[in-house]
């Protein structure tokens, strides 16, 4: 974890083929997976809409959330300042 954080993308509703095409097209470099809307990640984080974003601190606590076109950049920068000293 050189940057001090990890990104995990979770998709629901798309086929595996469509998800793979999207990851390739957008050149995503982080882990991207898919599960049904009733899957364990959806239930654990109580996802209500797509897209939903979560920033989770090293302690496992949710630091910030957002839905739709969210700007989590300020929170991400703040987290990075605490990691990179």
DSSP file (Angstrom, degrees, kcal/mol; ACC not computed):
  #  RESIDUE AA STRUCTURE BP1 BP2  ACC     N-H-->O    O-->H-N    N-H-->O    O-->H-N    TCO  KAPPA ALPHA  PHI   PSI    X-CA   Y-CA   Z-CA
    1    1 A X    >         0   0    0      0, 0.0     3,-1.2     0, 0.0     5,-0.1   0.000 360.0 360.0 360.0  67.0    0.0    0.0    0.0
    2    2 A X  T 3   +     0   0    0      1,-0.3     0, 0.0     2,-0.1     0, 0.0   0.821 360.0  46.6 -59.8 -35.2    2.6    2.6   -1.1
    3    3 A X  T 3  S-     0   0    0      2,-0.3    -1,-0.3    81,-0.0    80,-0.1   0.562 115.8-111.4 -85.6  -7.4    0.1    5.5   -1.3
    4    4 A X  S <  S+     0   0    0     -3,-1.2     2,-0.3     1,-0.2    -2,-0.1   0.517  88.6  60.0  91.1   4.8   -1.4    4.7    2.1
    5    5 A X        -     0   0    0     52,-0.0    -2,-0.3     2,-0.0     2,-0.3  -0.983  64.5-139.6-156.3 164.4   -4.8    3.5    0.7
    6    6 A X        -     0   0    0     -2,-0.3     2,-0.4    -3,-0.1    24,-0.0  -0.919  12.2-142.2-124.8 153.0   -6.5    1.1   -1.5
    7    7 A X        -     0   0    0     -2,-0.3    24,-0.9    48,-0.1     2,-0.4  -0.958  15.6-175.5-114.8 135.0   -9.3    1.5   -4.0
    8    8 A X  E     -a   31   0A   0     -2,-0.4     2,-0.4    22,-0.1    24,-0.2  -0.988   7.6-160.3-130.2 122.7  -11.9   -1.2   -4.4
    9    9 A X  E     -a   32   0A   0     22,-2.9    24,-3.0    -2,-0.4     2,-0.5  -0.871   5.3-167.9-102.1 134.5  -14.7   -0.9   -7.1
   10   10 A X  E     -a   33   0A   0     -2,-0.4     2,-0.4    22,-0.2    24,-0.2  -0.987   4.0-166.1-124.8 125.5  -17.8   -3.0   -6.7
   11   11 A X  E     -a   34   0A   0     22,-2.6    24,-2.4    -2,-0.5     2,-0.4  -0.852   6.2-175.6-110.8 144.6  -20.3   -3.2   -9.6
   12   12 A X        +     0   0    0     -2,-0.4    24,-0.1    22,-0.2     3,-0.1  -0.998  66.9  24.3-134.9 136.4  -23.8   -4.6   -9.5
   13   13 A X  S    S+     0   0    0     -2,-0.4     2,-0.3     1,-0.3    23,-0.1   0.137  93.6  98.7 102.9 -21.7  -26.1   -5.0  -12.5
   14   14 A X  S    S-     0   0    0      1,-0.1    -1,-0.3     2,-0.0     2,-0.1  -0.689  75.1-112.1 -97.1 154.2  -23.5   -5.3  -15.3
   15   15 A X     >  -     0   0    0     -2,-0.3     4,-2.4     1,-0.1     5,-0.2  -0.374  30.5-110.4 -73.9 162.5  -22.4   -8.6  -16.8
   16   16 A X  H  > S+     0   0    0      1,-0.2     4,-2.6     2,-0.2     5,-0.2   0.892 120.1  53.6 -61.0 -38.7  -18.8   -9.6  -16.2
   17   17 A X  H  > S+     0   0    0      2,-0.2     4,-2.2     1,-0.2    -1,-0.2   0.923 109.5  46.7 -62.5 -45.2  -18.0   -9.0  -19.8
   18   18 A X  H  > S+     0   0    0      2,-0.2     4,-2.3     1,-0.2    -1,-0.2   0.898 112.2  50.8 -65.2 -39.9  -19.4   -5.4  -19.7
   19   19 A X  H  X S+     0   0    0     -4,-2.4     4,-2.6     2,-0.2    -2,-0.2   0.925 109.6  50.1 -63.0 -44.8  -17.5   -4.8  -16.5
   20   20 A X  H  X S+     0   0    0     -4,-2.6     4,-2.3     1,-0.2    -2,-0.2   0.911 110.7  49.9 -60.1 -42.3  -14.2   -6.0  -18.0
   21   21 A X  H  X S+     0   0    0     -4,-2.2     4,-3.0     2,-0.2    -1,-0.2   0.914 111.3  49.1 -61.9 -43.2  -14.8   -3.8  -21.1
   22   22 A X  H  X S+     0   0    0     -4,-2.3     4,-2.8     2,-0.2    -2,-0.2   0.926 110.9  49.3 -62.4 -46.3  -15.4   -0.8  -18.8
   23   23 A X  H  X>S+     0   0    0     -4,-2.6     5,-1.9     1,-0.2     4,-0.6   0.905 115.2  44.7 -60.8 -42.4  -12.2   -1.5  -16.8
   24   24 A X  H ><5S+     0   0    0     -4,-2.3     3,-0.6    -5,-0.2    -2,-0.2   0.936 114.2  48.5 -66.9 -47.3  -10.2   -1.8  -20.0
   25   25 A X  H 3<5S+     0   0    0     -4,-3.0    -2,-0.2     1,-0.2    -1,-0.2   0.906 118.1  39.6 -60.4 -44.3  -11.7    1.3  -21.6
   26   26 A X  H 3<5S-     0   0    0     -4,-2.8    -1,-0.2    -5,-0.2    -2,-0.2   0.486 104.6-129.8 -86.9  -3.3  -11.2    3.5  -18.5
   27   27 A X  T <<5 -     0   0    0     -4,-0.6     2,-0.2    -3,-0.6    -3,-0.2   0.895  35.2-173.6  56.1  44.2   -7.8    2.0  -17.8
   28   28 A X      < -     0   0    0     -5,-1.9    -1,-0.2    -6,-0.2     4,-0.1  -0.511  14.7-171.9 -70.7 134.5   -8.7    1.4  -14.1
   29   29 A X        +     0   0    0     -2,-0.2     2,-0.2     2,-0.1    -1,-0.1   0.430  56.2  82.5-109.1  -1.7   -5.7    0.1  -12.2
   30   30 A X  S    S-     0   0    0      1,-0.1     2,-0.2   -24,-0.0   -22,-0.1  -0.506  94.6 -75.6 -99.2 171.3   -7.4   -0.8   -8.9
   31   31 A X  E     -a    8   0A   0    -24,-0.9   -22,-2.9    -2,-0.2     2,-0.4  -0.461  49.5-175.3 -66.4 129.6   -9.3   -3.9   -7.9
   32   32 A X  E     +a    9   0A   0     -2,-0.2     2,-0.3   -24,-0.2   -22,-0.2  -0.998   8.8 164.7-130.1 128.2  -12.8   -4.0   -9.5
   33   33 A X  E     -a   10   0A   0    -24,-3.0   -22,-2.6    -2,-0.4     2,-0.3  -0.813  22.2-138.2-134.2 174.3  -15.3   -6.8   -8.7
   34   34 A X  E     +a   11   0A   0     -2,-0.3     2,-0.3   -24,-0.2   -22,-0.2  -0.981  21.1 164.3-137.3 150.6  -19.0   -7.4   -9.1
   35   35 A X        -     0   0    0    -24,-2.4   -22,-0.2    -2,-0.3    -2,-0.0  -0.970  42.9 -87.6-154.7 162.1  -21.7   -8.9   -6.9
   36   36 A X    >   -     0   0    0     -2,-0.3     3,-2.5   -24,-0.1     6,-0.3  -0.308  45.8-105.1 -68.7 158.1  -25.5   -9.0   -6.9
   37   37 A X  T 3  S+     0   0    0      1,-0.3    -1,-0.1     5,-0.1    10,-0.1   0.688 122.9  53.3 -61.6 -17.6  -27.3   -6.1   -5.1
   38   38 A X  T 3  S+     0   0    0      4,-0.1    -1,-0.3     5,-0.0    -2,-0.1   0.244  87.6 124.5 -98.1  13.1  -28.0   -8.5   -2.2
   39   39 A X  S <> S-     0   0    0     -3,-2.5     4,-2.2     1,-0.1     5,-0.2  -0.093  77.9 -99.0 -70.8 171.1  -24.4   -9.4   -1.9
   40   40 A X  H  > S+     0   0    0      1,-0.2     4,-2.6     2,-0.2     5,-0.2   0.832 120.2  51.4 -63.8 -35.6  -22.3   -9.1    1.3
   41   41 A X  H  > S+     0   0    0      2,-0.2     4,-2.3     1,-0.2    -1,-0.2   0.929 111.0  48.7 -68.3 -43.3  -20.6   -5.8    0.4
   42   42 A X  H  >>S+     0   0    0     -6,-0.3     5,-1.5     1,-0.2     4,-0.8   0.912 115.6  43.9 -60.7 -43.5  -24.0   -4.2   -0.4
   43   43 A X  H  <5S+     0   0    0     -4,-2.2     3,-0.4     2,-0.2    -2,-0.2   0.923 112.3  52.2 -69.1 -43.3  -25.5   -5.4    2.9
   44   44 A X  H  <5S+     0   0    0     -4,-2.6    -2,-0.2     1,-0.2    -1,-0.2   0.913 121.5  30.9 -59.8 -44.4  -22.4   -4.5    5.0
   45   45 A X  H  <5S-     0   0    0     -4,-2.3    -1,-0.2    -5,-0.2    -2,-0.2   0.402 102.5-128.6 -98.3   2.3  -22.3   -0.9    3.7
   46   46 A X  T  <5 -     0   0    0     -4,-0.8     2,-0.2    -3,-0.4    -3,-0.2   0.914  29.3-160.2  52.5  51.1  -26.0   -0.5    3.1
   47   47 A X      < +     0   0    0     -5,-1.5    -1,-0.2    -6,-0.2     3,-0.1  -0.449  20.1 172.2 -65.3 127.5  -25.6    0.7   -0.4
   48   48 A X        +     0   0    0      1,-0.2     2,-0.3    -2,-0.2    -1,-0.2   0.630  59.3  16.0-111.5 -22.3  -28.8    2.6   -1.5
   49   49 A X  S    S-     0   0    0     19,-0.0     2,-0.4     0, 0.0    -1,-0.2  -0.947  84.4 -78.8-150.0 165.1  -27.8    4.1   -4.8
   50   50 A X  S    S+     0   0    0     -2,-0.3     2,-0.1     1,-0.2    17,-0.1  -0.967 105.2  25.1-120.7 136.4  -25.3    3.9   -7.6
   51   51 A X  S    S+     0   0    0     -2,-0.4    17,-2.8    17,-0.2     2,-0.4   0.663  76.8 170.3 -80.4 154.7  -22.6    5.0   -7.6
   52   52 A X  E     -B   67   0B   0     15,-0.2     2,-0.4    -2,-0.1    15,-0.2  -0.986  15.3-156.6-123.3 137.8  -21.9    5.2   -3.8
   53   53 A X  E     -B   66   0B   0     13,-3.6    13,-1.9    -2,-0.4     2,-0.4  -0.912   9.1-173.9-119.4 142.2  -18.4    6.1   -2.5
   54   54 A X  E     -B   65   0B   0     -2,-0.4     2,-0.6    11,-0.2    11,-0.2  -1.000  12.4-158.6-133.0 133.1  -16.8    5.3    0.8
   55   55 A X  E     -B   64   0B   0      9,-2.9     8,-3.6    -2,-0.4     9,-1.3  -0.966  18.7-167.0-105.3 122.7  -13.5    6.4    2.2
   56   56 A X  E     -B   62   0B   0     -2,-0.6     6,-0.2     6,-0.3    -2,-0.0  -0.947  11.2-136.6-117.1 125.2  -12.4    4.0    4.9
   57   57 A X    >   -     0   0    0      4,-2.8     3,-2.4    -2,-0.5   -52,-0.0  -0.154  33.2 -96.2 -73.0 170.2   -9.6    4.9    7.3
   58   58 A X  T 3  S+     0   0    0      1,-0.3    -1,-0.1     2,-0.1   -53,-0.0   0.770 124.6  61.3 -57.9 -26.6   -6.8    2.5    8.3
   59   59 A X  T 3  S-     0   0    0      2,-0.1    -1,-0.3     1,-0.1     3,-0.1   0.451 119.1-110.7 -81.7   1.0   -8.8    1.8   11.5
   60   60 A X  S <  S+     0   0    0     -3,-2.4     2,-0.3     1,-0.3    -2,-0.1   0.430  76.3 131.3  86.5  -1.0  -11.7    0.4    9.3
   61   61 A X        -     0   0    0      1,-0.1    -4,-2.8    -5,-0.0     2,-0.5  -0.619  66.2-109.0 -86.7 144.9  -14.0    3.3   10.1
   62   62 A X  E     -B   56   0B   0     -2,-0.3    -6,-0.3    -6,-0.2     3,-0.1  -0.611  33.8-178.7 -73.3 123.3  -15.9    5.1    7.4
   63   63 A X  E     -     0   0B   0     -8,-3.6     2,-0.3    -2,-0.5    -7,-0.2   0.834  64.8  -5.8 -91.2 -40.4  -14.3    8.6    7.0
   64   64 A X  E     -B   55   0B   0     -9,-1.3    -9,-2.9     2,-0.0    -1,-0.3  -0.991  59.2-164.9-154.9 152.7  -16.6   10.0    4.3
   65   65 A X  E     +B   54   0B   0     -2,-0.3     2,-0.3   -11,-0.2   -11,-0.2  -0.936   8.0 176.1-136.2 161.5  -19.3    8.9    1.9
   66   66 A X  E     -B   53   0B   0    -13,-1.9   -13,-3.6    -2,-0.3     2,-0.4  -0.979  15.1-148.7-160.6 155.6  -20.9   10.2   -1.2
   67   67 A X  E     -B   52   0B   0     -2,-0.3   -15,-0.2   -15,-0.2   -17,-0.1  -0.962  64.9  -6.3-128.1 147.9  -23.5    9.3   -3.8
   68   68 A X  S    S-     0   0    0    -17,-2.8     2,-1.9    -2,-0.4   -17,-0.2  -0.353 129.4  -0.4  69.4-151.7  -23.7   10.2   -7.4
   69   69 A X  S    S+     0   0    0      2,-0.0     2,-0.3    -2,-0.0    -1,-0.1  -0.513  89.3 172.8 -72.8  88.5  -21.1   12.6   -8.8
   70   70 A X        -     0   0    0     -2,-1.9     2,-0.7    -4,-0.1    -4,-0.1  -0.677  33.8-141.1-100.2 151.8  -19.3   13.2   -5.5
   71   71 A X        +     0   0    0     -2,-0.3     3,-0.3     1,-0.1     4,-0.2  -0.844  32.2 158.9-111.3  94.2  -16.2   15.1   -4.8
   72   72 A X     >  +     0   0    0     -2,-0.7     4,-2.5     1,-0.2     5,-0.2   0.315  44.9 105.3 -94.0   7.8  -14.2   13.1   -2.2
   73   73 A X  H  > S+     0   0    0      1,-0.2     4,-2.9     2,-0.2     5,-0.2   0.910  75.7  51.4 -58.0 -46.7  -11.0   14.8   -3.2
   74   74 A X  H  > S+     0   0    0     -3,-0.3     4,-2.0     1,-0.2    -1,-0.2   0.920 113.8  44.6 -58.9 -41.9  -10.7   17.1   -0.1
   75   75 A X  H  > S+     0   0    0     -4,-0.2     4,-2.3     2,-0.2    -1,-0.2   0.889 113.3  51.1 -67.6 -38.4  -11.3   14.1    2.3
   76   76 A X  H  X S+     0   0    0     -4,-2.5     4,-2.5     2,-0.2    -2,-0.2   0.923 109.9  49.3 -64.3 -44.7   -8.8   12.0    0.3
   77   77 A X  H  X S+     0   0    0     -4,-2.9     4,-2.0     1,-0.2    -1,-0.2   0.898 110.1  52.0 -61.6 -40.2   -6.2   14.7    0.5
   78   78 A X  H  X S+     0   0    0     -4,-2.0     4,-1.3    -5,-0.2    -1,-0.2   0.921 110.4  47.9 -62.5 -44.5   -6.7   15.0    4.2
   79   79 A X  H  X S+     0   0    0     -4,-2.3     4,-1.2     1,-0.2     3,-0.4   0.911 110.0  52.3 -61.5 -42.8   -6.3   11.3    4.7
   80   80 A X  H  X S+     0   0    0     -4,-2.5     4,-3.0     1,-0.2     3,-0.2   0.864 103.6  57.5 -64.1 -35.6   -3.1   11.3    2.6
   81   81 A X  H  < S+     0   0    0     -4,-2.0    -1,-0.2     1,-0.2    -2,-0.2   0.848 107.2  48.6 -63.3 -32.6   -1.6   14.1    4.7
   82   82 A X  H  < S+     0   0    0     -4,-1.3    -1,-0.2    -3,-0.4    -2,-0.2   0.761 116.5  42.9 -77.8 -23.6   -2.0   12.0    7.8
   83   83 A X  H  < S+     0   0    0     -4,-1.2     2,-1.0    -3,-0.2    -2,-0.2   0.876 109.1  56.9 -87.2 -42.2   -0.4    8.9    6.1
   84   84 A X     <        0   0    0     -4,-3.0    -1,-0.2     1,-0.2   -81,-0.0  -0.770 360.0 360.0 -98.3  95.7    2.5   10.7    4.3
   85   85 A X              0   0    0     -2,-1.0    -1,-0.2    -3,-0.1    -4,-0.1   0.345 360.0 360.0-125.7 360.0    4.6   12.5    6.9
